[in-house]
Amino acid sequence: MEAHVREWKIRRALVRGALQGEGEDVQALRTEAKKHRSEGFGWFVDAFDDVETSEILTSLSAMGIQTSEDEFRSFADELPGPHEIAEKWSAQAQLTDPRQVELPWLAARTLWARWLGDKLSLETATDSLEAAIAEFEGADGARKGDGALVPIRRLIALSEGEREVAFAIADELPFRLWAWILEVLRDTRDAADLAGWRDSVEALAILFPSEPVLRLVHARFLAHHGAKEEARAEIGAALAGNSPESYQLCHASEAHLALGEPNESLAHAEAALLLADDEDDDREASGILRRALVALDREAEHGSRVEALHAQRRRDVLARRKQRRKQERKKGKRRR
């Protein structure tokens, strides 16, 4: 996957409003997009989705790239995907405008999808997943029911159980796929197919095995849907055998709140605050701590508890430093 293709996708998503960006930057991109379209470079903004195949071939020909469906199919028999075909074309391209550098890559993807629709490649797999997520996000009530299972199952199917493929797909999307998965799990309500969600989470845990947060967010999802015993089991599985980090304990605290267990939530929130090592973690842990105290009708304690935990964290840091220096001195004596 070429880095410039992902950058192009991000620009397109910002122009279309599918991604949020800084107001002035987005307005500048939209002004540029209008200029590109007026100068005959609409594909530079929108790709070739709505362009006739004959027009794509004419654009390639203008760059010195002659091809046909038969030749393209012949390339596809030898090469794994449109990326490699675009590399071949780019080597012979005659650029008359710097924007044309994108043309072989975008054209190859579109022609692969049109002429070889049944033959998957990494690029077309990524494009199909991106389209499925866009369709899901554009639907009314996207965070209600089981709609998110469609793009999630597509990711699982396209990855075929291979972590490298899943990561390669994620790398080319114009947004953070992992964050999207967690957001959907966290926000979905009124799901009916709990078994389907459970199976999907198990498959995702194979593709993204190093992140216990998936199980913690799934626990919160289960709690919201009344599967409390399963939720508790997920929390235990996520934290077992680990030395949890602050943000993981925050997720565990939120899961216990969803279970209606504010005391357990409070304990995890306090542990998260003790381990917080930057302002973002500290702010998140403090906020969850407040919610746990509100659930216990003890919000008035929030300020004093945070202050006490900050003081304890400073003592813990000093103690660790002292212990480390002591060990270093012992090592120095042994060397002498």
C-alpha positions in Angstrom: 0.0 0.0 0.0 1.4 3.4 -1.0 1.4 6.0 1.7 0.1 8.6 -0.7 -3.1 6.6 -1.4 -4.0 6.7 2.3 -3.2 10.4 2.4 -5.5 10.8 -0.6 -8.2 8.9 1.2 -7.9 11.1 4.2 -8.3 14.2 2.0 -11.3 12.8 0.3 -12.9 11.9 3.6 -12.3 15.4 5.0 -13.8 17.0 1.9 -16.9 14.7 2.1 -17.3 15.4 5.8 -16.8 11.7 6.6 -13.9 12.8 8.9 -13.8 15.7 11.2 -10.9 18.2 10.9 -10.0 21.8 11.7 -12.5 24.2 10.1 -10.0 26.3 8.2 -8.1 23.2 6.9 -11.2 21.5 5.7 -12.4 24.7 4.0 -9.1 25.0 2.2 -9.3 21.4 1.0 -12.8 21.9 -0.3 -11.7 25.1 -2.1 -8.9 23.0 -3.7 -11.3 20.3 -4.6 -13.5 22.7 -6.5 -10.4 24.0 -8.4 -9.3 20.4 -9.2 -12.8 19.6 -10.6 -12.9 22.8 -12.7 -9.5 21.9 -14.2 -10.5 18.4 -15.3 -8.9 16.6 -12.3 -12.2 15.6 -10.6 -10.8 12.1 -10.2 -8.0 13.5 -8.0 -10.8 14.4 -5.5 -13.4 11.7 -6.1 -11.5 8.8 -7.7 -13.0 7.0 -10.7 -16.1 5.5 -9.1 -18.5 7.5 -11.3 -16.3 7.7 -14.4 -16.8 5.6 -17.5 -14.2 2.9 -18.1 -13.4 4.4 -21.5 -12.6 7.7 -19.9 -10.2 6.0 -17.4 -8.4 4.4 -20.3 -8.2 7.7 -22.2 -6.7 9.4 -19.1 -4.1 6.6 -18.8 -3.3 6.8 -22.5 -2.6 10.6 -22.1 0.1 9.6 -19.7 1.7 7.1 -22.1 0.0 4.1 -20.4 -1.7 1.8 -23.0 -3.8 -1.0 -21.6 -6.9 -3.0 -22.2 -9.1 -5.4 -20.3 -7.3 -8.4 -21.8 -3.8 -7.0 -20.8 -5.1 -6.0 -17.4 -6.4 -9.6 -16.8 -3.0 -10.9 -17.9 -1.3 -8.7 -15.3 -3.7 -9.8 -12.7 -2.8 -13.5 -13.3 0.9 -12.6 -12.5 0.5 -9.9 -9.9 -1.2 -10.0 -6.5 -3.2 -6.7 -6.8 -3.7 -3.3 -8.3 -0.8 -1.9 -6.3 1.7 -3.9 -8.3 -0.1 -3.1 -11.6 0.1 0.6 -10.7 3.8 0.3 -10.0 4.3 -1.2 -13.5 2.3 1.7 -15.0 4.0 4.4 -13.0 7.4 3.3 -14.3 6.4 4.2 -17.8 4.1 7.2 -17.0 4.8 10.6 -18.6 3.6 13.2 -16.1 2.5 16.6 -17.3 1.0 17.6 -14.0 2.1 16.5 -10.5 -1.5 15.5 -9.6 -1.1 12.7 -12.2 1.1 10.7 -9.8 -2.1 9.4 -8.2 -3.8 8.4 -11.4 -2.3 4.9 -12.0 -3.0 3.9 -8.4 -6.6 5.0 -8.4 -7.3 3.8 -11.9 -5.8 0.3 -11.2 -8.1 -0.1 -8.2 -11.2 0.9 -10.1 -10.4 -1.3 -13.1 -9.6 -4.3 -10.8 -13.0 -3.9 -9.1 -14.8 -3.6 -12.5 -13.0 -6.3 -14.5 -12.1 -8.7 -11.7 -14.9 -8.2 -9.2 -14.7 -11.8 -7.9 -11.0 -11.7 -7.4 -10.0 -10.1 -4.1 -7.0 -8.1 -3.5 -5.8 -6.2 -0.4 -6.7 -2.9 -2.0 -10.2 -3.8 -3.2 -10.9 -5.6 0.1 -10.0 -2.4 2.0 -12.2 -0.4 -0.4 -15.2 -2.7 0.2 -14.7 -2.5 4.0 -14.5 1.3 3.8 -17.7 1.4 1.8 -19.5 -1.0 4.2 -18.5 1.2 7.2 -19.6 4.4 5.4 -23.0 2.8 4.6 -23.4 1.7 8.2 -22.5 5.2 9.6 -24.8 6.9 7.1 -27.8 4.8 8.2 -30.4 6.2 10.7 -29.9 4.9 14.2 -26.5 3.5 13.3 -25.7 2.8 17.0 -28.9 0.8 17.6 -29.3 -2.9 16.8 -27.0 -5.2 15.0 -26.1 -3.1 11.9 -22.4 -2.8 12.9 -22.0 -6.6 12.6 -22.1 -6.2 8.7 -18.8 -4.3 8.4 -17.2 -6.1 11.4 -18.0 -9.5 9.8 -16.7 -8.3 6.5 -13.4 -7.3 8.2 -13.2 -10.8 9.7 -13.9 -12.5 6.5 -11.5 -10.4 4.4 -8.7 -11.0 7.0 -9.2 -14.8 6.8 -7.8 -15.1 10.3 -4.5 -13.5 9.3 -3.3 -10.7 11.6 -1.0 -9.3 9.0 -3.9 -8.9 6.6 -6.1 -7.3 9.2 -3.3 -4.8 10.1 -2.6 -4.1 6.4 -6.3 -3.3 5.8 -6.4 -1.1 8.9 -3.3 0.8 7.7 -4.9 1.9 4.5 -8.2 3.2 5.9 -8.6 6.9 6.4 -9.6 6.5 10.0 -8.3 4.4 13.0 -10.1 1.0 12.6 -9.4 -0.2 16.1 -10.8 3.0 17.6 -13.9 2.6 15.4 -14.5 -1.0 16.6 -14.2 0.0 20.2 -16.5 3.0 19.7 -19.2 0.8 18.1 -19.0 -1.8 20.9 -19.1 0.9 23.5 -22.1 2.8 22.0 -24.3 0.1 20.5 -27.7 -0.4 22.2 -30.7 -2.7 21.6 -28.6 -5.4 19.9 -30.6 -8.6 19.4 -27.9 -11.0 18.1 -25.7 -11.3 21.2 -24.3 -14.6 19.9 -23.2 -12.9 16.7 -21.5 -10.1 18.6 -19.8 -12.7 20.9 -18.5 -14.7 17.9 -17.3 -11.5 16.2 -15.4 -10.4 19.4 -13.7 -13.8 19.6 -12.6 -13.5 16.0 -11.4 -10.0 16.6 -9.4 -11.1 19.6 -7.5 -13.5 17.3 -6.7 -10.7 14.9 -5.9 -8.1 17.6 -4.6 -10.4 20.4 -2.5 -8.0 22.4 -5.3 -5.6 23.5 -7.4 -6.7 26.5 -9.5 -3.5 26.1 -11.5 -5.3 23.4 -12.8 -7.7 26.1 -13.4 -5.0 28.6 -15.5 -2.9 26.1 -17.3 -6.1 25.2 -18.0 -6.7 28.9 -19.6 -3.2 29.0 -21.7 -4.1 25.9 -22.9 -7.3 27.5 -23.7 -5.5 30.8 -25.9 -3.0 28.9 -27.7 -6.0 27.3 -28.4 -7.8 30.5 -25.7 -10.6 30.1 -24.2 -9.8 33.5 -22.4 -13.2 34.2 -20.8 -13.1 30.8 -19.7 -9.5 31.4 -18.0 -10.4 34.6 -16.3 -13.3 32.9 -15.0 -11.0 30.2 -13.6 -8.6 32.8 -11.8 -11.4 34.6 -10.4 -12.8 31.4 -9.1 -9.4 30.3 -7.3 -8.6 33.6 -6.1 -12.1 34.4 -2.3 -12.6 34.3 -1.7 -8.9 33.4 -0.3 -5.9 35.1 -3.1 -3.6 33.8 -2.3 -0.1 32.6 -4.3 2.9 33.7 -6.5 3.1 30.6 -7.3 -0.6 30.8 -8.4 -0.2 34.4 -10.6 2.8 33.3 -12.4 0.4 30.9 -12.8 -2.1 33.6 -14.2 0.6 35.9 -16.8 1.6 33.2 -17.8 -2.0 32.7 -18.5 -2.4 36.5 -20.6 0.8 36.4 -22.6 -0.7 33.5 -23.1 -3.8 35.7 -24.4 -1.6 38.5 -21.4 -2.4 40.7 -20.1 1.1 41.8 -17.9 -0.2 44.6 -15.9 -2.4 42.1 -15.9 0.5 39.7 -14.5 2.8 42.4 -11.7 0.4 43.2 -10.6 0.1 39.5 -10.9 3.9 39.0 -8.6 4.6 42.1 -6.1 2.0 40.8 -6.2 3.7 37.3 -5.5 7.1 38.9 -2.5 5.7 40.8 -1.1 4.4 37.5 -1.9 7.4 35.3 1.4 8.7 33.8 0.1 11.5 31.6 -2.6 14.2 31.8 -5.0 12.4 29.5 -5.0 9.2 31.6 -5.3 11.3 34.8 -8.2 13.2 33.4 -10.0 10.0 32.3 -9.4 8.2 35.6 -10.6 11.2 37.6 -13.8 11.5 35.5 -14.6 7.8 36.0 -13.9 8.1 39.7 -16.4 10.9 39.9 -19.0 8.8 38.1 -18.5 5.9 40.5 -18.8 8.2 43.5 -22.0 9.7 42.0 -23.4 6.2 41.7 -22.6 5.7 45.4 -24.1 9.1 46.3 -20.7 10.3 47.5 -19.7 12.8 44.9 -18.6 15.3 47.6 -15.6 13.1 48.3 -14.2 13.4 44.7 -11.8 16.3 45.3 -10.3 15.0 48.5 -9.9 11.4 47.0 -8.2 12.7 43.9 -5.8 14.8 46.0 -5.0 11.8 48.2 -4.4 9.5 45.3 -2.1 12.1 43.6 -0.1 12.3 46.8 0.1 8.5 47.0 1.2 8.4 43.3 4.0 10.8 44.1 5.1 8.7 47.0 5.0 5.5 44.9 7.2 7.2 42.2 9.7 8.3 44.8 9.8 4.8 46.3 10.4 3.2 42.9 13.2 5.7 42.2 14.8 5.0 45.6 14.6 1.2 45.0 16.1 1.6 41.5 19.1 3.6 42.8 19.6 1.0 45.6 19.8 -1.8 43.0 22.1 0.3 40.8 24.5 0.8 43.8 24.5 -2.9 44.5 25.4 -3.7 40.9 28.2 -1.1 41.1 29.7 -2.8 44.2 29.6 -6.2 42.6 31.4 -4.9 39.5 34.2 -3.6 41.8 
